Amino acid sequence: MSYLETVADFYTEVAETPDVGLCCVQSTPLKMPGLTVPCQMQEMNYGCGTTVHPAELTGDPTVLYVGVGGGLEALQFAYFSRRAGAVVAVDPVESMRAAAVRNLAIAAEQNDWFDPAFVSIQAGDAFNLPMPDNSVDVVAQNCLFNIFEPEDLAKALAEAYRVLKPRGRLVMSDPIATREIPAHLKKDERLRAMCLSGALTYEGYTQKIVDAGFGQVEVRARRPYRLLNAKTYQMDKDLMLESLDSVSFKVPVPADGACIFTGKMAVYAGDQPYFDDGDGHILQPGLPLAICDKTANALAASDEVTVTDSSWYYDGGGCC
């Protein structure tokens, strides 16, 4: 049995018998006026963070959600795009699709604004998305891509890139590992399905995104997710997993490398009216400017500029 078959079997189980302890969701559930989330959806919220960021959802976007789960985030996305087919949710597991349909019907009873037609649930997987090239504004996935082997992750990212419109956004939430996960855990297919052994390091994860062609990556949140106990998992020391929420833009990768924003700031402390690095970045005295990590590395060489550490929270603005 392949690891993907193990994953399918595992999620068939948790679709039919929800496991509320499967994932420790570290983000506060999105609360919006008039939005009621059925308890059945909340119990099936098998994600490590959130992909629903209101700032990314202006302008009535078309959203492709990969891995429907219990339908929670599909409902949340539909809150922002209230029209038939505005959200397309795909899942390869028949019982999970059926559970989402049931949950969305309950959501329609509890939310006057919601019509189940707003969400189209379709059979499909991350490697064969049922959408044309350059056709959607947002592709989202929560705690799915970390399950894939590296070569399959590359395929999934390439497929997301294919269906996105130019400047479209890939919104993801996945576990990452603070160090390389030991080989014996990577080989455990059930642990991989449980989002405990397939995670890449932050550096490896973001590099995969850039390798797929995304020229700008913005970190929305980074927080502790799970601790793998050394004794339980037969390691020489404990291993912390973290949850990373990110938004990656379908823009060309600049010649000098992708722009990755992690919440760094640059502040000019000199006595001139402004600081110009000659590369498009102008700093006014004492005023912090959000910058990407690439620019931060360059500006850190100046004695007159202070560059702050990553806050791991960035929601737009600034300069790369």
Secondary structure, 3 states (H helix, E strand, C coil): CCHHHHHHHHHHHHHHCCCCCCCCCCCCCCCCCCCCCCHHHHHCCCCCCCCCCHHHCCCCCCEEEECCCCCHHHHHHHHHCCCCCCEEEEECCHHHHHHHHHHHHHHHHHCCCCCHHHEEEEECECCECCCCCCCEEEEEEECCHHHCCHHHHHHHHHHHHHHEEEEEEEEEEEEEECCCCCHHHHCCHHHHHCCCCCCCEHHHHHHHHHHCCCCEEEEEEEEEEEEECCCCCCCCCCEEEEEEEEEEECCCCCCCCCEEECCEEEEECCCCCCEECCCCCEECECCCEEECHHHHHHHCCCCCEEECCCCCCCCCCCEC
